[in-house]
Amino acid sequence: MIYYHRPERIGILAGTIDEESVRGELAKLNYHIFLKEKVKWHDLLDDGVGMFEKHRPDFQDRLDLCIKSKL
């Protein structure tokens, strides 16, 4: 995903990475997002990273401001 307010960054869904084809070290997980949409039967391990129902609060605030400015 690319967001207009952060065009220098992209987000990659971890489930789309074919680990066998990665050369070098995989990126480290920073946080889990959209947990509100997670299926109930899938439990996440407590891996010590942040867990958010939507985006991280600071990111969501910037995204909301960007959307409001486009209206």
N, CA, C and O atoms as a CHARMM CRD file, in Angstrom:
* protein
*
  284
    1    1 MET  N      0.83000  -1.16900   0.00000 PROA 1      0.00000
    2    1 MET  CA     0.00000   0.00000   0.00000 PROA 1      0.00000
    3    1 MET  C      0.87700   1.23500   0.00000 PROA 1      0.00000
    4    1 MET  O      1.93300   1.25800   0.63300 PROA 1      0.00000
    5    2 ILE  N      0.44500   2.24700  -0.70100 PROA 2      0.00000
    6    2 ILE  CA     1.10500   3.54100  -0.67500 PROA 2      0.00000
    7    2 ILE  C      0.06300   4.57200  -0.29100 PROA 2      0.00000
    8    2 ILE  O     -1.01800   4.61600  -0.87700 PROA 2      0.00000
    9    3 TYR  N      0.38100   5.39800   0.69000 PROA 3      0.00000
   10    3 TYR  CA    -0.52800   6.45300   1.12700 PROA 3      0.00000
   11    3 TYR  C      0.01900   7.79800   0.68200 PROA 3      0.00000
   12    3 TYR  O      1.22900   8.02200   0.71500 PROA 3      0.00000
   13    4 TYR  N     -0.86400   8.68800   0.26800 PROA 4      0.00000
   14    4 TYR  CA    -0.45100   9.98800  -0.25500 PROA 4      0.00000
   15    4 TYR  C      0.35200  10.79800   0.75800 PROA 4      0.00000
   16    4 TYR  O      1.26100  11.53600   0.37700 PROA 4      0.00000
   17    5 HSD  N      0.03100  10.66800   2.03200 PROA 5      0.00000
   18    5 HSD  CA     0.75200  11.46900   3.02300 PROA 5      0.00000
   19    5 HSD  C      2.10800  10.86100   3.39400 PROA 5      0.00000
   20    5 HSD  O      2.88000  11.49200   4.11700 PROA 5      0.00000
   21    6 ARG  N      2.40800   9.67500   2.92500 PROA 6      0.00000
   22    6 ARG  CA     3.70800   9.03300   3.16500 PROA 6      0.00000
   23    6 ARG  C      4.17900   8.32700   1.89100 PROA 6      0.00000
   24    6 ARG  O      4.39400   7.11500   1.91700 PROA 6      0.00000
   25    7 PRO  N      4.34700   9.05200   0.77300 PROA 7      0.00000
   26    7 PRO  CA     4.67700   8.39600  -0.49800 PROA 7      0.00000
   27    7 PRO  C      6.05500   7.72000  -0.50700 PROA 7      0.00000
   28    7 PRO  O      6.33200   6.88000  -1.36400 PROA 7      0.00000
   29    8 GLU  N      6.90100   8.08600   0.43400 PROA 8      0.00000
   30    8 GLU  CA     8.23900   7.48400   0.47700 PROA 8      0.00000
   31    8 GLU  C      8.23600   6.10000   1.10600 PROA 8      0.00000
   32    8 GLU  O      9.26200   5.41900   1.09800 PROA 8      0.00000
   33    9 ARG  N      7.09500   5.66900   1.65400 PROA 9      0.00000
   34    9 ARG  CA     7.00700   4.37100   2.31600 PROA 9      0.00000
   35    9 ARG  C      5.94400   3.51500   1.64900 PROA 9      0.00000
   36    9 ARG  O      4.94900   4.03000   1.13800 PROA 9      0.00000
   37   10 ILE  N      6.15600   2.22000   1.65700 PROA 10     0.00000
   38   10 ILE  CA     5.14800   1.28300   1.18100 PROA 10     0.00000
   39   10 ILE  C      4.92100   0.22100   2.25200 PROA 10     0.00000
   40   10 ILE  O      5.78700  -0.01000   3.09600 PROA 10     0.00000
   41   11 GLY  N      3.77700  -0.41000   2.21700 PROA 11     0.00000
   42   11 GLY  CA     3.48300  -1.50500   3.12400 PROA 11     0.00000
   43   11 GLY  C      3.28300  -2.77500   2.32400 PROA 11     0.00000
   44   11 GLY  O      2.62900  -2.76800   1.28200 PROA 11     0.00000
   45   12 ILE  N      3.84500  -3.85800   2.81200 PROA 12     0.00000
   46   12 ILE  CA     3.72400  -5.14700   2.13100 PROA 12     0.00000
   47   12 ILE  C      3.04000  -6.12000   3.07200 PROA 12     0.00000
   48   12 ILE  O      3.43800  -6.26000   4.22800 PROA 12     0.00000
   49   13 LEU  N      2.01400  -6.78800   2.58000 PROA 13     0.00000
   50   13 LEU  CA     1.34000  -7.79400   3.38200 PROA 13     0.00000
   51   13 LEU  C      2.28000  -8.98400   3.56600 PROA 13     0.00000
   52   13 LEU  O      2.76600  -9.55800   2.59100 PROA 13     0.00000
   53   14 ALA  N      2.52800  -9.34400   4.80500 PROA 14     0.00000
   54   14 ALA  CA     3.48300 -10.41200   5.09900 PROA 14     0.00000
   55   14 ALA  C      3.10200 -11.73400   4.43300 PROA 14     0.00000
   56   14 ALA  O      3.98100 -12.49800   4.03500 PROA 14     0.00000
   57   15 GLY  N      1.82100 -12.00600   4.31000 PROA 15     0.00000
   58   15 GLY  CA     1.36700 -13.25700   3.70100 PROA 15     0.00000
   59   15 GLY  C      1.65000 -13.35900   2.21200 PROA 15     0.00000
   60   15 GLY  O      1.49300 -14.43100   1.62700 PROA 15     0.00000
   61   16 THR  N      2.06700 -12.25600   1.58500 PROA 16     0.00000
   62   16 THR  CA     2.35200 -12.27500   0.15300 PROA 16     0.00000
   63   16 THR  C      3.82500 -12.53900  -0.14600 PROA 16     0.00000
   64   16 THR  O      4.21200 -12.60900  -1.31300 PROA 16     0.00000
   65   17 ILE  N      4.63900 -12.68600   0.87300 PROA 17     0.00000
   66   17 ILE  CA     6.07700 -12.88700   0.67500 PROA 17     0.00000
   67   17 ILE  C      6.38500 -14.37800   0.57900 PROA 17     0.00000
   68   17 ILE  O      6.03800 -15.15200   1.47000 PROA 17     0.00000
   69   18 ASP  N      7.03200 -14.76600  -0.49800 PROA 18     0.00000
   70   18 ASP  CA     7.49800 -16.14200  -0.65900 PROA 18     0.00000
   71   18 ASP  C      8.89600 -16.21100  -0.06100 PROA 18     0.00000
   72   18 ASP  O      9.87300 -15.83200  -0.70700 PROA 18     0.00000
   73   19 GLU  N      8.99000 -16.69800   1.18100 PROA 19     0.00000
   74   19 GLU  CA    10.24200 -16.68300   1.91900 PROA 19     0.00000
   75   19 GLU  C     11.38000 -17.39800   1.19100 PROA 19     0.00000
   76   19 GLU  O     12.54100 -17.01800   1.34600 PROA 19     0.00000
   77   20 GLU  N     11.06900 -18.42400   0.40200 PROA 20     0.00000
   78   20 GLU  CA    12.11100 -19.17800  -0.29800 PROA 20     0.00000
   79   20 GLU  C     12.77000 -18.35800  -1.40200 PROA 20     0.00000
   80   20 GLU  O     13.90600 -18.63700  -1.78700 PROA 20     0.00000
   81   21 SER  N     12.06600 -17.34900  -1.91400 PROA 21     0.00000
   82   21 SER  CA    12.63700 -16.55200  -3.00300 PROA 21     0.00000
   83   21 SER  C     13.35100 -15.29800  -2.50700 PROA 21     0.00000
   84   21 SER  O     13.93000 -14.56500  -3.30900 PROA 21     0.00000
   85   22 VAL  N     13.32100 -15.03700  -1.19400 PROA 22     0.00000
   86   22 VAL  CA    13.97000 -13.84200  -0.64100 PROA 22     0.00000
   87   22 VAL  C     15.46500 -14.07900  -0.52800 PROA 22     0.00000
   88   22 VAL  O     15.92000 -15.06300   0.05500 PROA 22     0.00000
   89   23 ARG  N     16.21800 -13.14600  -1.10200 PROA 23     0.00000
   90   23 ARG  CA    17.67700 -13.20200  -0.97100 PROA 23     0.00000
   91   23 ARG  C     18.06600 -12.21600   0.11000 PROA 23     0.00000
   92   23 ARG  O     17.71800 -11.03800   0.02600 PROA 23     0.00000
   93   24 GLY  N     18.76700 -12.66700   1.10400 PROA 24     0.00000
   94   24 GLY  CA    19.13700 -11.78700   2.20300 PROA 24     0.00000
   95   24 GLY  C     18.16400 -11.94800   3.35900 PROA 24     0.00000
   96   24 GLY  O     17.45600 -12.95100   3.46100 PROA 24     0.00000
   97   25 GLU  N     18.14000 -10.95900   4.21400 PROA 25     0.00000
   98   25 GLU  CA    17.33900 -11.01000   5.42800 PROA 25     0.00000
   99   25 GLU  C     15.94100 -10.44700   5.19300 PROA 25     0.00000
  100   25 GLU  O     15.77900  -9.42900   4.52000 PROA 25     0.00000
  101   26 LEU  N     14.93200 -11.11600   5.75200 PROA 26     0.00000
  102   26 LEU  CA    13.56600 -10.61900   5.67400 PROA 26     0.00000
  103   26 LEU  C     13.41300  -9.37800   6.54700 PROA 26     0.00000
  104   26 LEU  O     14.10600  -9.23100   7.55300 PROA 26     0.00000
  105   27 ALA  N     12.51600  -8.49700   6.16300 PROA 27     0.00000
  106   27 ALA  CA    12.23200  -7.31000   6.96900 PROA 27     0.00000
  107   27 ALA  C     11.64300  -7.74200   8.30700 PROA 27     0.00000
  108   27 ALA  O     10.94400  -8.75200   8.39100 PROA 27     0.00000
  109   28 LYS  N     11.92700  -6.97900   9.33700 PROA 28     0.00000
  110   28 LYS  CA    11.40300  -7.27200  10.67400 PROA 28     0.00000
  111   28 LYS  C      9.97300  -6.74200  10.80300 PROA 28     0.00000
  112   28 LYS  O      9.63300  -5.69800  10.24600 PROA 28     0.00000
  113   29 LEU  N      9.16300  -7.46100  11.52800 PROA 29     0.00000
  114   29 LEU  CA     7.78200  -7.08000  11.77700 PROA 29     0.00000
  115   29 LEU  C      7.75900  -5.94500  12.79500 PROA 29     0.00000
  116   29 LEU  O      8.37900  -6.04400  13.85300 PROA 29     0.00000
  117   30 ASN  N      7.04400  -4.86500  12.47600 PROA 30     0.00000
  118   30 ASN  CA     6.94900  -3.72700  13.38700 PROA 30     0.00000
  119   30 ASN  C      5.66400  -3.73300  14.19800 PROA 30     0.00000
  120   30 ASN  O      5.67300  -3.35100  15.36800 PROA 30     0.00000
  121   31 TYR  N      4.55500  -4.16200  13.59300 PROA 31     0.00000
  122   31 TYR  CA     3.26600  -4.17100  14.27500 PROA 31     0.00000
  123   31 TYR  C      2.24900  -4.92300  13.43300 PROA 31     0.00000
  124   31 TYR  O      2.44700  -5.14900  12.23900 PROA 31     0.00000
  125   32 HSD  N      1.15500  -5.30400  14.08200 PROA 32     0.00000
  126   32 HSD  CA     0.01800  -5.93400  13.41700 PROA 32     0.00000
  127   32 HSD  C     -1.08000  -4.88100  13.30800 PROA 32     0.00000
  128   32 HSD  O     -1.36700  -4.18600  14.28300 PROA 32     0.00000
  129   33 ILE  N     -1.70000  -4.75600  12.13100 PROA 33     0.00000
  130   33 ILE  CA    -2.78500  -3.79400  11.95400 PROA 33     0.00000
  131   33 ILE  C     -4.03000  -4.49900  11.43200 PROA 33     0.00000
  132   33 ILE  O     -3.96700  -5.64100  10.97800 PROA 33     0.00000
  133   34 PHE  N     -5.14900  -3.81100  11.50200 PROA 34     0.00000
  134   34 PHE  CA    -6.45800  -4.29400  11.05400 PROA 34     0.00000
  135   34 PHE  C     -6.91700  -5.54500  11.80600 PROA 34     0.00000
  136   34 PHE  O     -7.55000  -6.42800  11.22700 PROA 34     0.00000
  137   35 LEU  N     -6.59300  -5.61300  13.09500 PROA 35     0.00000
  138   35 LEU  CA    -7.01100  -6.77500  13.87300 PROA 35     0.00000
  139   35 LEU  C     -8.52300  -6.85200  14.02900 PROA 35     0.00000
  140   35 LEU  O     -9.06000  -7.91600  14.33600 PROA 35     0.00000
  141   36 LYS  N     -9.21200  -5.73500  13.82100 PROA 36     0.00000
  142   36 LYS  CA   -10.67500  -5.73100  13.86400 PROA 36     0.00000
  143   36 LYS  C    -11.24100  -6.64800  12.77900 PROA 36     0.00000
  144   36 LYS  O    -12.34400  -7.17600  12.92400 PROA 36     0.00000
  145   37 GLU  N    -10.49000  -6.83800  11.69300 PROA 37     0.00000
  146   37 GLU  CA   -10.94300  -7.66000  10.57400 PROA 37     0.00000
  147   37 GLU  C    -10.37200  -9.07900  10.59200 PROA 37     0.00000
  148   37 GLU  O    -10.64800  -9.87000   9.69000 PROA 37     0.00000
  149   38 LYS  N     -9.58500  -9.39800  11.60400 PROA 38     0.00000
  150   38 LYS  CA    -8.96700 -10.72000  11.70500 PROA 38     0.00000
  151   38 LYS  C    -10.02400 -11.78300  11.97500 PROA 38     0.00000
  152   38 LYS  O    -10.95200 -11.55400  12.75200 PROA 38     0.00000
  153   39 VAL  N     -9.89100 -12.93500  11.34300 PROA 39     0.00000
  154   39 VAL  CA   -10.82600 -14.02300  11.61100 PROA 39     0.00000
  155   39 VAL  C    -10.66100 -14.49500  13.05500 PROA 39     0.00000
  156   39 VAL  O     -9.54700 -14.52000  13.57700 PROA 39     0.00000
  157   40 LYS  N    -11.74100 -14.86100  13.68400 PROA 40     0.00000
  158   40 LYS  CA   -11.72100 -15.18000  15.10700 PROA 40     0.00000
  159   40 LYS  C    -10.93800 -16.45400  15.43900 PROA 40     0.00000
  160   40 LYS  O    -10.42900 -16.59300  16.55100 PROA 40     0.00000
  161   41 TRP  N    -10.84000 -17.36900  14.50000 PROA 41     0.00000
  162   41 TRP  CA   -10.16600 -18.63300  14.79000 PROA 41     0.00000
  163   41 TRP  C     -8.63900 -18.55700  14.64300 PROA 41     0.00000
  164   41 TRP  O     -7.93900 -19.51700  14.96900 PROA 41     0.00000
  165   42 HSD  N     -8.13000 -17.44600  14.16300 PROA 42     0.00000
  166   42 HSD  CA    -6.67600 -17.29500  14.03100 PROA 42     0.00000
  167   42 HSD  C     -6.14600 -16.49200  15.21600 PROA 42     0.00000
  168   42 HSD  O     -6.50100 -15.32800  15.40200 PROA 42     0.00000
  169   43 ASP  N     -5.28900 -17.13100  16.01400 PROA 43     0.00000
  170   43 ASP  CA    -4.69600 -16.45600  17.16200 PROA 43     0.00000
  171   43 ASP  C     -3.30600 -15.95800  16.79600 PROA 43     0.00000
  172   43 ASP  O     -2.50600 -16.68700  16.21000 PROA 43     0.00000
  173   44 LEU  N     -3.03100 -14.71000  17.14700 PROA 44     0.00000
  174   44 LEU  CA    -1.69600 -14.15900  16.94100 PROA 44     0.00000
  175   44 LEU  C     -0.83900 -14.46600  18.15600 PROA 44     0.00000
  176   44 LEU  O     -1.30300 -14.39300  19.29400 PROA 44     0.00000
  177   45 LEU  N      0.40100 -14.80700  17.90600 PROA 45     0.00000
  178   45 LEU  CA     1.33000 -15.02400  19.00400 PROA 45     0.00000
  179   45 LEU  C      1.71000 -13.68500  19.60900 PROA 45     0.00000
  180   45 LEU  O      1.71800 -12.66700  18.91700 PROA 45     0.00000
  181   46 ASP  N      2.02200 -13.68200  20.88400 PROA 46     0.00000
  182   46 ASP  CA     2.50400 -12.46400  21.52500 PROA 46     0.00000
  183   46 ASP  C      3.97300 -12.31800  21.14900 PROA 46     0.00000
  184   46 ASP  O      4.85700 -12.83300  21.83200 PROA 46     0.00000
  185   47 ASP  N      4.21700 -11.60500  20.04800 PROA 47     0.00000
  186   47 ASP  CA     5.57800 -11.47800  19.53700 PROA 47     0.00000
  187   47 ASP  C      6.23600 -10.15700  19.93200 PROA 47     0.00000
  188   47 ASP  O      7.30200  -9.80600  19.42600 PROA 47     0.00000
  189   48 GLY  N      5.58400  -9.42700  20.84700 PROA 48     0.00000
  190   48 GLY  CA     6.19200  -8.21900  21.37800 PROA 48     0.00000
  191   48 GLY  C      6.04600  -6.97200  20.51900 PROA 48     0.00000
  192   48 GLY  O      6.62800  -5.93600  20.84000 PROA 48     0.00000
  193   49 VAL  N      5.28200  -7.04900  19.43200 PROA 49     0.00000
  194   49 VAL  CA     5.07300  -5.85700  18.59800 PROA 49     0.00000
  195   49 VAL  C      3.66600  -5.32300  18.85600 PROA 49     0.00000
  196   49 VAL  O      2.81400  -6.02500  19.39900 PROA 49     0.00000
  197   50 GLY  N      3.43400  -4.06800  18.45800 PROA 50     0.00000
  198   50 GLY  CA     2.14000  -3.44600  18.67000 PROA 50     0.00000
  199   50 GLY  C      1.02900  -4.13900  17.90000 PROA 50     0.00000
  200   50 GLY  O      1.25300  -4.70100  16.82800 PROA 50     0.00000
  201   51 MET  N     -0.17000  -4.09100  18.46100 PROA 51     0.00000
  202   51 MET  CA    -1.34200  -4.67000  17.82200 PROA 51     0.00000
  203   51 MET  C     -2.44700  -3.61800  17.81000 PROA 51     0.00000
  204   51 MET  O     -2.79000  -3.05800  18.85100 PROA 51     0.00000
  205   52 PHE  N     -3.00300  -3.35300  16.62600 PROA 52     0.00000
  206   52 PHE  CA    -3.97900  -2.28300  16.47900 PROA 52     0.00000
  207   52 PHE  C     -5.19100  -2.75700  15.68200 PROA 52     0.00000
  208   52 PHE  O     -5.05300  -3.50500  14.71500 PROA 52     0.00000
  209   53 GLU  N     -6.37300  -2.31800  16.09400 PROA 53     0.00000
  210   53 GLU  CA    -7.59800  -2.70000  15.38800 PROA 53     0.00000
  211   53 GLU  C     -7.64200  -2.12100  13.98600 PROA 53     0.00000
  212   53 GLU  O     -8.16700  -2.75200  13.06800 PROA 53     0.00000
  213   54 LYS  N     -7.09300  -0.92000  13.81300 PROA 54     0.00000
  214   54 LYS  CA    -6.99200  -0.30400  12.49100 PROA 54     0.00000
  215   54 LYS  C     -5.50300  -0.02900  12.25600 PROA 54     0.00000
  216   54 LYS  O     -4.66900  -0.91900  12.42400 PROA 54     0.00000
  217   55 HSD  N     -5.17800   1.19600  11.87000 PROA 55     0.00000
  218   55 HSD  CA    -3.77300   1.59700  11.77400 PROA 55     0.00000
  219   55 HSD  C     -3.26100   1.97800  13.15500 PROA 55     0.00000
  220   55 HSD  O     -4.03800   2.08500  14.10300 PROA 55     0.00000
  221   56 ARG  N     -1.94000   2.18400  13.27000 PROA 56     0.00000
  222   56 ARG  CA    -1.38900   2.78300  14.48300 PROA 56     0.00000
  223   56 ARG  C     -2.08700   4.12700  14.66900 PROA 56     0.00000
  224   56 ARG  O     -2.37400   4.80200  13.68000 PROA 56     0.00000
  225   57 PRO  N     -2.37000   4.53700  15.90900 PROA 57     0.00000
  226   57 PRO  CA    -3.10800   5.79200  16.12300 PROA 57     0.00000
  227   57 PRO  C     -2.45800   7.01100  15.46200 PROA 57     0.00000
  228   57 PRO  O     -3.17400   7.82500  14.87800 PROA 57     0.00000
  229   58 ASP  N     -1.15400   7.16700  15.53100 PROA 58     0.00000
  230   58 ASP  CA    -0.50600   8.33500  14.91200 PROA 58     0.00000
  231   58 ASP  C     -0.65500   8.30300  13.39200 PROA 58     0.00000
  232   58 ASP  O     -0.85100   9.34700  12.76800 PROA 58     0.00000
  233   59 PHE  N     -0.56400   7.13300  12.80000 PROA 59     0.00000
  234   59 PHE  CA    -0.72200   6.98800  11.35700 PROA 59     0.00000
  235   59 PHE  C     -2.16400   7.28600  10.95300 PROA 59     0.00000
  236   59 PHE  O     -2.40200   7.98100   9.96500 PROA 59     0.00000
  237   60 GLN  N     -3.12600   6.76300  11.71600 PROA 60     0.00000
  238   60 GLN  CA    -4.54100   6.97900  11.41800 PROA 60     0.00000
  239   60 GLN  C     -4.87900   8.46700  11.49200 PROA 60     0.00000
  240   60 GLN  O     -5.64500   8.96600  10.66800 PROA 60     0.00000
  241   61 ASP  N     -4.32000   9.17800  12.46600 PROA 61     0.00000
  242   61 ASP  CA    -4.55600  10.62100  12.58600 PROA 61     0.00000
  243   61 ASP  C     -4.06900  11.35500  11.33600 PROA 61     0.00000
  244   61 ASP  O     -4.77900  12.20900  10.80400 PROA 61     0.00000
  245   62 ARG  N     -2.87100  11.03200  10.86900 PROA 62     0.00000
  246   62 ARG  CA    -2.33300  11.67900   9.66500 PROA 62     0.00000
  247   62 ARG  C     -3.16900  11.31900   8.44100 PROA 62     0.00000
  248   62 ARG  O     -3.42100  12.17000   7.58700 PROA 62     0.00000
  249   63 LEU  N     -3.59300  10.07800   8.35400 PROA 63     0.00000
  250   63 LEU  CA    -4.42700   9.63300   7.23800 PROA 63     0.00000
  251   63 LEU  C     -5.76300  10.37400   7.22900 PROA 63     0.00000
  252   63 LEU  O     -6.22000  10.81500   6.17400 PROA 63     0.00000
  253   64 ASP  N     -6.38200  10.51000   8.38200 PROA 64     0.00000
  254   64 ASP  CA    -7.65200  11.23000   8.48000 PROA 64     0.00000
  255   64 ASP  C     -7.48900  12.68900   8.06200 PROA 64     0.00000
  256   64 ASP  O     -8.34900  13.22800   7.36600 PROA 64     0.00000
  257   65 LEU  N     -6.40500  13.33000   8.47500 PROA 65     0.00000
  258   65 LEU  CA    -6.14700  14.72000   8.07800 PROA 65     0.00000
  259   65 LEU  C     -5.97800  14.84200   6.57000 PROA 65     0.00000
  260   65 LEU  O     -6.47000  15.78500   5.95100 PROA 65     0.00000
  261   66 CYS  N     -5.28800  13.89200   5.99800 PROA 66     0.00000
  262   66 CYS  CA    -5.06700  13.89500   4.55200 PROA 66     0.00000
  263   66 CYS  C     -6.40000  13.74800   3.81200 PROA 66     0.00000
  264   66 CYS  O     -6.64500  14.44300   2.82500 PROA 66     0.00000
  265   67 ILE  N     -7.24600  12.85600   4.28400 PROA 67     0.00000
  266   67 ILE  CA    -8.53800  12.63000   3.65400 PROA 67     0.00000
  267   67 ILE  C     -9.40500  13.87000   3.77500 PROA 67     0.00000
  268   67 ILE  O    -10.05000  14.26200   2.80300 PROA 67     0.00000
  269   68 LYS  N     -9.43600  14.49800   4.94300 PROA 68     0.00000
  270   68 LYS  CA   -10.23400  15.71400   5.14600 PROA 68     0.00000
  271   68 LYS  C     -9.75600  16.85200   4.26000 PROA 68     0.00000
  272   68 LYS  O    -10.56700  17.64100   3.77500 PROA 68     0.00000
  273   69 SER  N     -8.45700  16.94700   4.04500 PROA 69     0.00000
  274   69 SER  CA    -7.93100  18.04200   3.22000 PROA 69     0.00000
  275   69 SER  C     -8.27900  17.84700   1.75600 PROA 69     0.00000
  276   69 SER  O     -8.29700  18.82000   1.00200 PROA 69     0.00000
  277   70 LYS  N     -8.56000  16.61600   1.32600 PROA 70     0.00000
  278   70 LYS  CA    -8.91900  16.33000  -0.06600 PROA 70     0.00000
  279   70 LYS  C    -10.39400  16.61200  -0.34100 PROA 70     0.00000
  280   70 LYS  O    -10.79500  16.72200  -1.50000 PROA 70     0.00000
  281   71 LEU  N    -11.21500  16.73100   0.72000 PROA 71     0.00000
  282   71 LEU  CA   -12.66600  16.93100   0.54400 PROA 71     0.00000
  283   71 LEU  C    -13.01400  18.33700   0.10400 PROA 71     0.00000
  284   71 LEU  O    -14.18900  18.65200  -0.08300 PROA 71     0.00000
